[in-house]
Amino acid sequence: MPPLSHGARWSLAQRRLERKLGGSGEVFKGHHNTNYVLRVGLVLALLLGVMPFVRYKYRVPLKTVEVVPRIWPREADVLEVVCRYLREVPRCFAVLGDRSVHRYRRGKPLSVRNPDGGIDEKLMREFAAFFVRTAKVPVEELPPPPEDWPANGDSDGFLHWLVDFTEQRVHQPNRRRFGQLFDAVGIPRDAMATFKENHRDLAPRPFVLLHTDVHRANVVVRRHGISVIDWELAIYGDPLHELATHIVRIGYTKAEQQRFVSLWAEALQEVDRGKLTAGLHKDLGTYLAFEYAQSVFTDVMRAALSLPVDAGEQHFLAAGERVSLAMERARESLKLDDVPVPEKLVQALREWHSLFATPTPAIVL
């Protein structure tokens, strides 16, 4: 019998993996993928070219609305470079269409170990060391960025590219379905244009590889340190954007934030990467403001889509609280005079729900 072609081998491997779904393995569902932890037997291991009888992670993308930029279409291409320099990051072994097989990194996600508590100094230092290692990945080995990508060091251009993405790829395409809700909860129609006009003259900083999504669910805590997983949203750009997204998404207290920023800057200075911290105290606030401003659209849509078709009072109240929090966080960034009272937010969600709720599964954002 002649050997299987590469394509036939991959196709057979995918069919065998699909048959394993719904079994006894662990399942982790995020905003962008469902991750199945599967034990690979001998035949499947031979098809994939991996070690048998150990666990791997099978990543299946969810149907999503685009809310964050993905400048590289394949996470595997980024991981091929990253794993040469960050050995703790799990490798991608196979790409099967839009699905992929990754090494399973044993350990406990920080979201399980410490879902919303304080972050101690030891863990802050590990995060700072991680960002240093990421910044040292040679950018010339990464896939090329899009043709319209800002030039290395053009921090203004980078921020404005992100602002334009939010307006052109998140806000405007979703106005047909969510525009009435955006207006009702108080998001100005010119929010991004105003933000862009008010935030210019950033200090130039060298661009580096950025993960951009280092939150608690993407951090695996191991005996000898942390491993940051899920690199599909990695981009190439201003390191202060990485710092800001991490601060917001990890949920540091004000005191923890100040301490972490100091540790981050010190760690970069120690490896002679001080240029990455240029304008830190002036410009970090701008990136934090952008994180709060852009997330308003996502948070409002997620709150609305979290409502089941038969939503009851508790569902509307919970969604209203989510929208209220997002609007309060963005109050200064969007120059809002007022945030509607909770009752008005709940009413806006009720009106949207009456028009757009559908018995089909909600799109996960």
N, C-alpha and C positions, 0 to 999 in steps of 0.2 A: 504493500500500500504506500503510495507516494506521500511525502510529508505534507502537512497542511501549509497553505500559504499564510503569510502574515495576516492578511485580512480575514481569512477563514478562521484562523486561530483566535483572533480578537473577537470575532462574531460569536464563536462557540463559547468563549470565556464569558462574554456578556450575558448570553442566554442562561448559563449556569449560575451566574451571580444573581440575575433577576429571579430565578427560582428560589433563591435563598431568602429573599426579602419577606418580611412578615414572620420570620422564624423566631428563635429564642435570643438572638443577639440584641445588643443595645442599639437604641435609635436616638439620635440627637438632631432636633429640628431647629434651624436658625431662620434668619430672614431671607437667606439666599439659597440654601441647600438643605436637603435632608441627608444626614450622615448615618449609614448603617455600619455597625461594627460586626464583621463576619469572620468566622474561622475558616480558613482556606484549606481544603483537603488536597490530596496528592495530585489528582487530575487537574484541578483548577490551578494549582501552583505551577504545574508543568506548562499549562497554556499561557499563564501570565509571566512565567520566568521568575517566580519568587519562591521564598522558603515555604514549605508546606507546614500545616498544622499550627500555624500562628494566626493572630488576628490582624485584619486589615480594615481600613475604612473605605467604604464605597460611597462616593459623593454623587447625589442625584439632584440636579438643579430644580428649584421651584419656579413655577411661572410667576414672574415678578413684573412690577412696574419699575421703570428705571428711576432711581432716586439718587444714586451716587455714580461718579464716573468710573468706568473700567477702560483704561487706556490700552491694556493688553488683553486680547481675546482669550488667551489660554493661561490659566493659573500654572499649568505644568511648565510652561516656558520660563516663568519667573522662578519657580521652585528649582528648576535645573541649575540656575545660577546661585540662588540663595543657599541651597543645601551644600554648596561647595565651601561656603564661608561660615554658615551657621549650622553646625553639625546637629544641633538639637532639634532643628525643624524637620518634621516628617517629610520624607521623599514622596514624590508621585511616581508610581511604578508603571501605570498604564492609563492611556486616554482612550475611552471607548465611546466614540461619538461625543455627546455632550456630558458624558459621565466619566468618572475617573476612579482609580484605585490608589490609595495612599497608605503609607505605613501608619499603623496605629500607635500613637504615643501613649504609653501607660502613665497614669497619674490622675490627679483629681482636678477638674476644672475649678478655677478660682470662683466662678459663679456658684459652685456647689460648696466649696470649702469656706467661702466668705462672701455670701451673695451681696451684702450691702454694708458690711462693717468697715471699720477703719483699716487703712493700709499701713503696716509697720515699716520702720526704716530699712530693715533687711530687704523686704520686697521692693521698696522704692529703689534701692541700690541695684537690685537685679534688673528692674525696668530700665534704669539709666544705662546699665551695662549693655542691655539688649539694643537700645537705640544707638549706642556707640558702634556695636558690631554691625548693625544694619547700615549705618552711615558709611562704613568702611567697605561695603560691597562695591567692587569696581563697576561704575555705571556703564563703561564701554562694553561690558559683557552682557548687559541687559538687552532685551529686545528694544528696537527703536521706538520712541514715542510717536504719537500722531504728528502729521506734517505741520499742523497749526500750533504745536506745543511751544510755549515760551522758551526763549534762549536761557541757557544755564545762568543763574544769578539774577534773572529778571523777576524779582519777587512781586513787583506790582503786576506784571503780566500774568504771573501764576495765579495770584489771588483773583484777578479780574477774569481769567479763564474759568475759575471755579464759580464765580458769581454768574457769568454768562451761561454756564452749564445749568445752574439752578434755575435760571429764568427760562432758557430756551428748551431744556430737556426735562424739567420737572414741573415748573409752574404752568407754562403755557399749554403743553400737551394734555395736562390734566384739568384744564379749566372747564371743558365740556361737562365732565362728570362732577367736579368738585368746586367749580368757580363760585357757585352760589354759597357754598359752605365757607370757602375762604373769605368771601366778602362779609358774611354774617358774623363770623367770629372776630373780624377786625383786622385781617391781614391786608395792608394797603396793596393796591394793584401795582404800584410802582416801587414795591419794597426793594427789589434787587437793584433797580436803576438808581434809587436813592442811596442805597448802601455803597454801590460802586463809586458814585460821585463823592461820597463823604470819606472814603478810605483810599488814600493814595500816598505816594512818597514813602513806601516801605524801604528799609535798608536792603541793599543787595546782599544775598547770601548764596553760597554755592548750593546747587541742587544735589540731592542724594536720593537713594531709594527710600520710600516711605511705605509702611504697612497700611496706615490710615485707619485701622479698625481694631486697635489693641484695647478691647474691653474685657470684662471678667470671663465671659464665656469662651473667649479665644485664647485664654492663658491656661496652660496645663501646669499645675504645680507638682514638681517631682522632688525626689529626695535630694538631688544635687543641683537644683535650680529650676528655672521656668522654661517652658517651650511655648512659643507663640505660633498658633496655627491659623489656617484659613487666610491665604494670601491673594485671593481673587480680586481684592480691591486695591492692591498695591499700585503705587504710581511713583513718578520721578519728579521731585519738586522741592519746595522750600521746607526745611526741617522744622520751622515753627508751626507749620500746618500739622505735622505729626504730633508735636508736643500738645497743641491745642485739642486735637481730637481725642488724644489719650486722656488728658485732664478731664474733659467733659464726660467721656464715656465710661471711665473707671469710677467716677463719682467721688473724687477727693473732697474732703472738707477744705475750707479756706486755708487753715494752717497746714494741712497736708500738701495742698497745692503749692504753697510758698516753699515748703521744704523740698518738694520734688523738683521744682524748677531750679533751685540752687544745686541739687545733686546732679541734675541733667547737665547744667552748664559746667559744673566742675569736672564731670566725667569727660566731656568733650575737650575741655582745656587740657586735661592730663594727657590726652593722646594727640595734642597739637592740632585739634580741630576747632580752635576758638573762633574761626571765621563763621562757623555755623551758628554762633550765638550773637552775631552782630545785631544791634538794635533790639535785643531781647526784650527789655523792659518797656520799650515804646511800642513794639509791633505785636507782642504776644496778645495784648488786649484786642487788637484788630482781628486776629485769627479766632480768638474765643468768641468775639461778637459775631463773626461769620458763621461759626459752628451753631450758635443759637439761632441766628437768622434763617439759615438754610434748612435747619431741622424742623422749623414750624410747618412747612408744607408736608413733610413726611409724617410728622406726629399727628397732624390733623387727619390726613388720609388714613393712617393706621387706626386711629381712634374710631373713625367712621366705619371702616371695614371690619373692625372687631365686633360690631353689633350684629347679632344673629337676626335672621328674618323675623323671629318671634320675640324680639328684644323686649325685656321688661324694664321696670323703673330702675332696678339696680344696674342694668347694662348701660342705660343712658347716663346715670350719675357717674359711673366709673369712667365712661368715655369723656364726659364733661370735665372731670378732674384732670384727665390726661391732657386735654386741650388747654385747660386753664394753666396748668404747669408750663406747657410749651410757650404759651403766650406771655406769661410772666417772665420766663427766662429770656425771651426775645424783646421784651419791652424797650430796653435801652438801645439794643442793636437796631431795631426798626423805628425808633423814635416815636413810639406809641404814646399818645396822651393818656389813653385809658385802655384797660383790658375789660371786656364785657363781664358782667357779673355771672356767676356759675349758672343761674337760672336761664340767662339768655343763651349761653353756650349750649346748654341741654336742649333748649327749644330749637336752636339751629340744627343740632344733630337729629332731632325728631323730624324736622321738615325735610332734611336730606334723606333720612331713612325712608320716609313715606314715598319719596320719588324714585330712589335708586336701589333700595334693598331688593335683593333677588334671591330666589331659592338655590341658585347655583353657588358653588363654593366661592368664597371671597378670594380675590387675588391677594397673595401675600406680598407685602412690600419689603 
